[in-house]
Amino acid sequence: MLASHLAARPAHPAIVTRQPRFPERRESYLLVTARGANTWIDDPEHATAFPSMREAARAALRLPSFLRAYGLPLGTQPLQS
């Protein structure tokens, strides 16, 4: 029964973002190229959209830990500090 309940839940698209290394820089967003290479861009509208937060989090966790990347629901903006 749990599997059928989980299958019925709608997926929420998400992107991967990372915190800037320097305070004067902005967040950047993951773009996976056609060849599978990771590129960081400034525009979240052109970032790779993952089908769910789970997939975005999985992609973020596969990156080196010093990047401090995480999943972000599509259509939301990170908090400005």
C-alpha positions in Angstrom: 0.0 0.0 0.0 2.9 2.4 0.7 4.3 1.9 -2.8 1.0 2.8 -4.4 0.7 5.9 -2.2 4.2 7.1 -3.1 3.6 6.5 -6.8 0.5 8.7 -6.6 2.4 11.7 -5.3 3.2 14.3 -7.9 6.8 15.0 -8.7 8.1 18.5 -8.0 10.7 19.6 -10.5 13.9 21.0 -8.9 17.3 22.4 -9.8 20.7 22.1 -8.1 22.3 25.3 -6.7 25.5 26.0 -4.7 26.5 28.7 -2.3 29.1 31.3 -3.5 32.6 30.8 -2.3 33.1 34.5 -1.9 30.6 36.9 -0.3 30.6 39.3 -3.3 29.5 36.5 -5.7 26.0 35.1 -6.3 24.6 31.6 -6.2 25.2 29.5 -9.2 23.1 26.7 -10.8 24.0 23.4 -12.3 23.7 22.9 -16.0 24.4 19.3 -17.2 25.5 19.5 -20.8 24.5 17.0 -23.6 27.8 15.2 -23.0 27.2 14.9 -19.3 29.6 17.6 -18.1 28.6 19.8 -15.2 28.8 23.6 -15.7 27.8 26.3 -13.3 25.7 29.2 -14.6 24.2 32.3 -13.0 20.7 32.0 -14.5 18.3 29.5 -12.8 16.0 29.6 -15.8 18.6 27.8 -17.9 19.7 25.3 -15.3 19.0 21.6 -15.7 15.6 20.8 -14.3 15.5 17.5 -12.5 12.1 15.7 -12.3 12.0 15.8 -8.5 13.7 17.1 -5.4 14.9 13.6 -4.8 16.8 13.5 -8.1 18.1 17.0 -7.6 19.4 16.1 -4.1 20.9 12.9 -5.5 22.8 15.0 -8.2 24.0 17.5 -5.5 25.3 14.7 -3.3 27.3 13.3 -6.1 29.3 16.5 -6.4 32.4 17.2 -4.4 31.5 18.3 -0.8 33.5 21.6 -1.0 30.8 22.9 -3.5 28.1 22.7 -0.8 25.4 22.1 -3.4 21.8 21.3 -2.7 18.4 20.8 -4.4 16.1 23.8 -4.8 12.5 23.5 -5.9 12.0 25.0 -9.4 10.5 28.4 -9.4 11.8 29.5 -6.0 14.6 31.8 -5.3 17.2 31.4 -2.5 17.1 33.9 0.3 19.2 36.9 -0.2 21.6 37.6 2.7 
